[in-house]
Amino acid sequence: MIEFFTQAGWAPLLIFLARLSDVSLQTFRIILISRGQRGTAALIGFCESMLWLVAITQVLRHLDHPLNYVAYAGGFAAGTWLGVTLEGKIALGLVSVRIITTEDATLLSDELRRQDFGVTSLAARGLHGRVRLLFTIVQRKDTPRLLEIVRAIEPKAFISVSDVRAVAEGYLSSSRFGRSGLWGLLGKRK
């Protein structure tokens, strides 16, 4: 099949599509590695390297065709964009959200809990006096909804979001995992 593409003059398209695919897979593989999912990352790495070999073989076979270089670089750029875009839409994993507000956070805490987010609230002292810290861990795909709630109730709140590699104990929103909270996600204690 590869020979068909090269004999028909479609080598640049083959190179572009192979790079588009392998770089998109590379993005997912790196994300999975950072989240400790070694098995899936290894499988994706295998597919990624096979696609790269197809692309580089075609470039090296046809060094006299500058369009192949452009297809290789263009596939890399497009694959980077596509991989990041798709990962953002799929939104794998968990994030930790920290909310710091100088306001009484009762209304915000209550609304987040009503919307089925687990929230831990602590009194603290900031640069200008007393503050309230709210902590929660949510599915990454639920982050925009959570931030919308926070901004509607506490528009001046300081918010930080970071990836979570692993969790144990606690509660996650039942919107995806049923009322069993975190245990529905994990299946067992880690």
Wavefront OBJ file of the C-alpha trace (Angstrom):
o trace
v 0.000 0.000 0.000
v 2.838 2.374 0.809
v 4.326 1.624 -2.596
v 1.030 2.649 -4.232
v 1.256 6.080 -2.616
v 4.868 6.600 -3.599
v 4.433 5.384 -7.181
v 1.325 7.523 -7.650
v 3.184 10.631 -6.479
v 1.305 10.769 -3.202
v 4.412 10.457 -1.007
v 4.062 14.002 0.407
v 0.488 13.243 1.505
v 1.584 9.945 3.077
v 4.433 11.711 4.902
v 2.131 14.484 6.099
v -0.526 12.064 7.401
v 2.033 9.809 9.087
v 3.597 12.783 10.908
v 0.193 14.220 11.778
v -0.737 10.889 13.364
v 2.526 10.095 15.122
v 2.918 13.542 16.677
v -0.708 13.528 17.871
v -0.081 10.130 19.459
v 3.122 11.464 21.006
v 1.136 14.167 22.787
v -1.195 11.577 24.302
v 1.711 9.306 25.230
v 3.470 12.074 27.153
v 0.258 12.936 28.999
v -0.319 9.286 29.902
v 3.255 8.925 31.149
v 2.830 11.971 33.380
v -0.287 10.345 34.845
v 1.464 7.024 35.467
v -0.363 5.001 32.783
v 2.675 3.096 31.556
v 0.946 0.243 29.711
v -1.241 2.401 27.496
v 1.651 4.806 26.942
v 3.867 1.938 25.775
v 1.253 0.718 23.295
v 0.797 4.227 21.914
v 4.592 4.573 21.717
v 4.750 1.463 19.541
v 2.166 2.858 17.099
v 3.813 6.267 17.170
v 7.245 4.872 16.256
v 5.819 2.754 13.424
v 4.169 5.814 11.885
v 7.374 7.822 12.267
v 9.301 5.076 10.465
v 6.846 5.234 7.545
v 7.289 8.999 7.288
v 11.071 9.126 7.603
v 11.519 6.202 5.186
v 9.599 8.094 2.513
v 11.609 11.271 3.090
v 14.918 9.399 2.883
v 13.867 7.470 -0.230
v 13.016 10.690 -2.029
v 15.649 13.169 -0.871
v 15.412 14.970 -4.219
v 11.792 16.072 -3.609
v 11.690 19.225 -1.441
v 7.910 18.895 -1.077
v 8.552 15.838 1.105
v 10.476 18.046 3.568
v 7.598 20.484 3.681
v 5.123 17.630 4.211
v 7.282 16.243 7.049
v 7.528 19.604 8.844
v 3.887 20.462 8.124
v 2.731 17.118 9.501
v 4.758 17.735 12.645
v 3.232 21.186 13.154
v -0.305 20.013 12.397
v 0.146 16.958 14.637
v 1.258 19.159 17.528
v -1.792 21.385 17.127
v -4.173 18.429 16.701
v -2.752 16.503 19.667
v -3.086 19.439 22.044
v -6.575 20.260 20.743
v -7.833 16.687 21.089
v -6.304 16.275 24.543
v -8.041 19.459 25.658
v -11.382 18.121 24.436
v -10.936 14.668 25.952
v -9.585 16.191 29.195
v -8.052 13.104 30.752
v -7.309 12.826 34.444
v -7.918 14.731 37.633
v -7.039 18.250 38.730
v -6.706 19.868 42.109
v -8.434 23.238 42.362
v -7.521 25.696 45.108
v -9.720 28.709 45.643
v -8.671 31.564 47.931
v -11.189 34.249 48.749
v -11.362 37.089 51.251
v -15.129 36.746 51.339
v -17.256 34.499 53.490
v -17.090 31.359 51.373
v -20.214 29.711 52.809
v -22.352 30.479 49.763
v -19.637 29.238 47.401
v -18.957 26.069 49.422
v -22.646 25.290 49.645
v -23.202 25.811 45.911
v -20.210 23.656 44.962
v -21.484 20.883 47.211
v -24.983 21.296 45.784
v -23.441 20.850 42.326
v -21.860 17.607 43.641
v -18.267 18.807 44.049
v -16.464 17.662 47.193
v -15.019 20.722 48.950
v -12.703 21.139 51.905
v -12.762 24.607 53.478
v -10.071 26.070 55.736
v -9.603 29.391 57.475
v -6.224 30.969 56.725
v -4.341 34.252 56.851
v -3.157 36.002 53.695
v -1.118 39.140 53.065
v -4.057 41.411 53.928
v -5.739 39.407 56.653
v -8.143 36.514 56.908
v -8.951 34.429 53.860
v -10.831 31.231 53.163
v -9.180 28.348 51.290
v -11.341 25.873 49.417
v -9.830 22.683 48.030
v -11.362 20.174 45.642
v -10.249 17.468 43.234
v -12.338 17.060 40.096
v -12.309 15.355 36.744
v -10.405 17.640 34.392
v -13.384 17.781 32.048
v -15.491 19.216 34.923
v -13.066 22.096 35.568
v -14.799 24.662 33.309
v -18.140 24.077 35.072
v -16.512 24.430 38.500
v -14.697 27.633 37.496
v -17.913 29.091 36.111
v -19.598 28.558 39.492
v -16.673 30.113 41.380
v -16.515 33.161 39.108
v -20.278 33.711 39.344
v -20.272 33.695 43.153
v -16.758 34.979 43.988
v -15.466 36.889 40.929
v -12.357 38.136 42.778
v -11.297 34.739 44.106
v -7.751 33.551 43.439
v -7.904 30.173 41.703
v -5.107 27.737 40.937
v -5.459 24.448 39.103
v -2.874 21.667 38.885
v -2.767 18.099 37.614
v -3.180 15.239 40.062
v -1.313 12.030 39.411
v -2.975 9.801 42.006
v -5.606 9.975 44.742
v -6.669 7.781 47.623
v -9.671 8.152 49.933
v -12.056 11.081 49.611
v -14.864 11.992 47.239
v -15.227 12.754 43.542
v -18.322 14.084 41.851
v -20.982 11.435 41.309
v -21.870 12.851 37.886
v -19.712 10.246 36.209
v -18.967 7.626 38.824
v -22.233 7.128 40.721
v -22.832 7.843 44.377
v -19.876 5.762 45.452
v -17.658 8.810 44.901
v -13.974 8.101 44.662
v -14.349 4.354 45.246
v -16.439 4.131 42.087
v -13.475 5.547 40.194
v -10.719 3.554 41.810
v -12.473 0.265 42.387
v -10.081 -0.391 45.246
v -7.729 1.440 47.537
v -4.417 2.448 46.042
l 1 2 3 4 5 6 7 8 9 10 11 12 13 14 15 16 17 18 19 20 21 22 23 24 25 26 27 28 29 30 31 32 33 34 35 36 37 38 39 40 41 42 43 44 45 46 47 48 49 50 51 52 53 54 55 56 57 58 59 60 61 62 63 64 65 66 67 68 69 70 71 72 73 74 75 76 77 78 79 80 81 82 83 84 85 86 87 88 89 90 91 92 93 94 95 96 97 98 99 100 101 102 103 104 105 106 107 108 109 110 111 112 113 114 115 116 117 118 119 120 121 122 123 124 125 126 127 128 129 130 131 132 133 134 135 136 137 138 139 140 141 142 143 144 145 146 147 148 149 150 151 152 153 154 155 156 157 158 159 160 161 162 163 164 165 166 167 168 169 170 171 172 173 174 175 176 177 178 179 180 181 182 183 184 185 186 187 188 189 190
